[in-house]
Amino acid sequence: MVAVTQLIPKDPEEQASVLTVLREHPELREFIARATEQALEIFTDPEIHLDTVRYDEWDPPLNLIIRAPMPFDQFERAFDLYMKWLSPNPDYDRDLILVFPQFWGDPKDRD
């Protein structure tokens, strides 16, 4: 299982913010580990990290960002498959965490 500590940002302020949320909500660690494992199985070479950026006051205190560098048609299929796992998951507390898979561009277009 993926260690949640691997997903914590390097920036000291953001790191402290993420750790505070995880201390206040220890139940998130197991969900984050499972959601990350699932993302690693479904998406091609995803970059995964946690952050506490809130754009509106109703946003949850923690974000699990999944950046997937893969062809868009493959991303769409992977996204649908991931959401079928995520959406009905009873451990996904939308008031505490936003899980956000992002298309991060086709690797062949980066050269």
N, C-alpha and C positions, 0 to 999 in steps of 0.2 A: 504494500500500500504506500502511496505517495505521502511523504512527510509534509505536513502543512507548513512547517518552517521554511521549506524550499520556495514557497510562494510569497513569502513576506518581502516587501520592497527593501532595497538597500538604503534609500534615503532615510536618515535618522528620524525626522519628524513623521514621515508617513509610516515608518516602521513602528514607532511608538503608538501612533493612532490605531493601526491594525491590531497590535498586541493588546491595546486597551479593550477593543471590541471583543477580541477572542477571550480575554479574561472575564469580561462581563457576560459572555455567552459561550461557555465552554462546550455546549452541545453542538456548536457550529463546526468544530474541528472534525468530527466524524463525517458529517455531511460533506464538508469541503473535500475531504480525502476521497470519499466515494464519487463525488461529482467530477473530481480531477481524474480519477482512474477511468471513469466512463469516457471523459473527453479524450484521454490518451488512446483509448481503444477505437474511438469513432473518427476523430479528426486526424489529418496527416500532419505530423510534426508541430503540434500547437505550442504556442508560447502562453503560459498560464501564470497569472499573478493576482494578488489581492491588493485592493486599495480601498480608501475610505472617502473618495471624492463624491460629494453630494451636490447635485445641480439644483435640486428643489428640496424644500423642507420635508416633503413626504418620501423622499428617497430613503431606502434602507441604509443603515450605517456601514455596511460592508458590501464590496463588489468582488465577484470572482470573474475576472476577464479572461476569455479564451480567444486568443488570436490565431486564426487558422490560415496559414499560407498554402493555399491549394487552389486548383482550378475552380471557378465559380460553380459550375454544374455539379462537381463533386462536393463542394461546400454545401450547396443547397440540400443535397441528399443527406449528408452528414448532419446538417442542422436539424432537418426534420426528424431523423432518427434520434438525435440527442434530446430534442424537445419531447418526443414520445416517452423517453425515459424520465426526463426532468419534471414535466408538467404534473403528472399524477403522483409524483413522489411525496408521500406524507411528511417527510423530513425537510422538504423545501419550504422554509418559512420566509415568504416574500417580504415580511415586515423587517427581517433581520439581514437578508442578503439578496443581492441581485446577481444572477448568473447570466453573463452576457457573452455568448459566442459571437465573434466578429470575423467577417471575411477580411483577410489580411493581404489579399492580392495573390495572383498566380505567380509562383516562383519563376516560371519561364519568362515572365515579363520584367523581371528585376535585373536582367543582364544588360 
